[in-house]
Amino acid sequence: MAFLDEIIIHAKAGKGGNGVVSWRREKFIAKGGPNGGDGGQGGDVFVKAIRSLRVLDQYRSKKEFFADNGVPGGSRSFKGANGEDLYIEFPIGSKITKVATGEVFELTHEGQEIRILRGGAGGHGNEHFKSSTNQAPQESTPGKEGEESELHIEVSLIADIGLVGFPNAGKSSLLNALTNATAKVGDYPFTTIDPNLGDLFGYIIADIPGLIEGASSGKGLGFTFLRHITKTKIILHLVSLEQAEPMKAYETIRSELVEFGQGLSEKEEVILLTKTDVTTPEVVEKTKKEFENLGKKVFAVTLFDDEKVKVFRDELVHFLKQKTSSLEEKV
């Protein structure tokens, strides 16, 4: 099932409880003073950020959300209970637009809660209207309706590592090798048409669909998913040694990141030379040194060598432990 990164739902805060007309029962008096209580407040609607890869999947079929209504008031000045608030969970990195007003809310860190719809006020009971000139008020007021709106949710992945590179650079295969992901793999461009996610010892890796020259201006599939990289802490740039000119391939993708802007070109970047089995060890070493001259951390691996994949995985985890904590507040 494809990763769901955009959805529209409808939410409504609770209606306030009605106020009531009620009278005290007093001995020898048919009708005592007013004691009708106020209604309770309707429940509010909150959005809450959680660390989950596929929380939006549960909203594929359920699109309507309602907070509880307030309880009507009672006799003996009893105030109705407030309606229970509703919390709707979304992934970290979600941007929620309240369609009714155009307000935008962003969930940037785990556990963050934002109230986006306010419940209606409870109505007043007749006790509320008692005055020196009105000793026996007959009136009460109904509870007010709660706010409601369609909510447009757009998710930009917040991953520890985003895998970028040309189509067929080996991103999906690498994701599958490093994590428990089962990304589709094939020998043709654009095998990946949605971001695939995997978990590497608690670190989230996102396989971003292959970029091509011109992606920043809308060519290929890249434009749609470049925004996902903006919420990625570290870029792991895969360069296949099948390329006739690996450095030129690297520079092409780098130029797309610069053109897209939004800080992509300033992100921490690690370079991984893939498919080292297609050439000689001497060429691999020479190419690795050329990329190291860029001042980047450079790895080289073939997925046909399980031991080398394990070594790379361990080194990558060690690197992540060093880097991600210092980058946490920048995403």
N, C-alpha and C positions, 0 to 999 in steps of 0.2 A: 504494500500500500504506500502511495506517495506521501512524502512529508507534507503536512498541511501547514502553510505559513500565512494564510489570509482567510478570514471568515467574517460574516456579518451575523449577529444575533440580536434578539430583542429582549430588553430587560425593563422591568417596572418595579419601582419601590412600592411599599405597602401603603394602602389607604388608611387614614386615621380612623380610629373607632368613633362611633357616634356618641354624642352626649345624650343623656336621658332626662325625662321628666319623672320625678319621684317625690313623694311626700313622707314626712315623718309620721309614724302612727303614734298618736298620743291619746291617753285615756280621756274619755268624755269629749274628745274633739274629732270630728269626722275627718278633717284634713289638717295636719300640722304644717310646719314650715317646709320649704323645699329642701330636698337632700339628694337631688339627682346629680350623679358624678360625671366628670369629663371622660371622654374616650381616650384611649391610649394612642401614642404616636405610631405611625406606620413604620415598618422596618426599612432601613437604608440598604442600598446596594453598594458593595465594595468590590474592587478588583484586587487580586492578591498575586504576587509573583512567586512562582515555585520553580525549583530546578527539575525540569522534566523535559524529555526530548519530544514527547508526542501527546502532551496534554490536550491539544486542540482536537485530537482524533475523537474524543468523547463528545464533541459538539457537532459532529457531522450530521447526526440525526436530531439531537436536542438543540433547538434554536430559541426556545422561549424560557425566560427566567423571571421568577416573581418572588419578591420579599414578602414576608407575612404582613397581613393587615393588623392594625391595632384593634384591641378588644373594646367593645362599647363600655361606657360607664355603667355603674350600677346604683342601686339605692344605698342609703346610708352614707352618702358622699364617697362611694367607692369609685376610684379612678381605674379605668380599664388598663390592662397590661399593655405595654408596648409590643409591637410586632417584632419578631426576631429578624435581625439583619441577615442579608444574604451576601455570601462571599463567593465570587466567581474566580476560579484559578486560571492564570495564564502563564506562559513561559516567561522567564527573565528575557528582556529584550523586546517585549511587546509594546506596540504603540496603539493606544485605544482612542479612537475618535468618537465623541458623542455627537452623532449625526444631527440631533435636534438643535444643538447650539454651536457645533463646530469646535467645541473645546477638545483639546488633545492632552492625553495623559500618557506618561511613559513609565514602564516598570523596569528599573535598572538593577535592582539587587534582590536577592532572595529574602522572602518574608515581607517585602514592602506591601503596604495596604493603602489604597486610595479610595475615598468615598466619591462615587461619581453620580449617584442618584439619591436624592433625599426623600425620606418618607413623608407622607402627609401628616399635618397636625391633627390631633384629636379634637373632636367637637366639644362644645361646652354643654354641661348639664344645666338644669334650671337653677340649681343652687348658685351658679356663677352669676345669674342675672338679678339676684335679690338685692334690693336697695331700700332706702328709707321711703321711697315713693312707690316701690313695687315689692310688696311683702309676699305676694303669691305669684311669682312669674310662671307662666305656662310654657315659655319658649325653651327650646334647646337647639343646638346646631349640629349638623352632620359633620363627620370627619372629612378632611380635605383629601383629594386624590394625591397619590404619590407621583413623583416625577417618572417619566418613562421616555425611552429613546431606543432607536437602533444603535448598536455599537459596532463600529468597524474595527476589527482587530487585524493588525499587520505585524508579523513577527520577523525581526532581524535576529538571526542566530547569535547567541553569545557563546562561542566555542573557544576552548583553549588554543586549538590549532585549526587553521583553515588550510586545506590542501588546494593549491592552485597550480595551473600549468596548462599547456596545450591539451586538446583532446588526445587520448591514447598515451598520455605521459605515464600512466600506471597508477593514477590516484585511487580508483575504486579497488584495484587489486591490493594496493598497499593498505587501504583501510580494512579490508577483509583480513589481511595477514596480521595486522596489529591488534584488531579488536574482534568483537563477536558480531560485527556487522555482516550483512549478506548483500552487499551492493552488486548490482548487475555489472557484468564484465563482458566486453566484446572487442573485436578487432576492427571497429569502425567508429568514425567520429560521433560525438554526442551520445555515447552509451548512457551517460548520466544526464538525465533531463530534470532531475530534482536533487536538492542537496541530500546526501546520505550522511548519517551520523553513526558514530561508534564511541564506545567507552573504553579508554585505555587506563586501567587502574584509577578510575575516578576522573580522568581528564577527558573532556569531550573533543572529539576530532570530527570536523565537518569536511566532507568531500564536495567541494564547490564544482558545479558543472564546468566543463572545459571552456577556457577563454580562447578567443581568436583575435587576430589583428582587427581592430575596429569595434571591439566589444563595448568600449566606453561610449560609442556613439550609436549603439543598438544592434550591431551585427551579431549573427549567431545567437547563442543562448546567454552570452555573458552578461548583457546589460541587466537582465532580470535579477541575476543573482550576485552581481557585484556588491549590492547593498548588504548582503549577508556578511561579506568580508569586513565591512565597517565595524561589525560587532565581534570580530575575532581578535583575540589577544596577540597571537603569533601567526605569521604566515609561513607555511612549509611549502616552498616553491620547488615543484618537481620538474626536472629537466631530463628528458629521455636521451640517452646516448645513441638512439636510433637517428636522432636529428643529425643532418649533415654538418650543421654549425650550431652546436649547443649554446654557445654564448649569444649568438644572434637570436635564438629562440627565447632565451632568458630575457634579453633586452626588449624584445617585442612585448612580452607580457608585462614587464616592468613599466613600459611606456603607457600601457593601458591603465595600469593602476594610478600612474601620475595624472593621466588625462581625466580619469573619473573623479579624482580629488578626494575630499572628505577624509584626508589624513591617511589614505591607504599606503602611499609610498613611504610614510614615516614609520610604519609599523615594524616591530621586530621581525626579522626575516631569517629563516634557515633554508639553506639550499640542499636538496637531495638529488644526486645524480642517479637515475634509475636505468634499469636494463643494461647493467654493466657486462652482462654475459654476451652481448652482441659485439664486443670489441676485445682488445687485448688488455692485460693488466697495465701495460706501459701507457697506453692511451688513457686509461681510467685515471692513473696517477697524474699524468700531465694535465688532463682536463680539470681534475680536482684542484691542483695548484693554481690554475688560471682563475678559478672561481674564488679560491681563498684569498687571492690578491684583491678581491673586492671588499675584504674586511668582514666577510660573513662566515658563520659557522657552516661547514660543508660536510655532508655525508655522501657515501656512495654505496649502493646496494643492488643486488639482483634478488628477486623474489624466488628464484629457483634454488637458493642456498638458504635453508632453514636456519643454520647456525648464524650466518651473517645477519639475517633478519632479526634474530633474537638479540644479537649484540647491538644492532641499531636501535631496537625497541628499548633496551635497557639504557642506552646512552641518551635517547630522546626523553625518557622519563626523568632521568637525572637533570637534563637541561631544563625541562619544564618546571621541576621543583625549584630550580634556581631563579627562573625568570617570571613565572606567572604571578607569584605573590606581589612582586614589585609593579606588575602591570595591572593588577586588579582594579585600581581606582581610575585607570585611564579609559576603561571600556564603558 
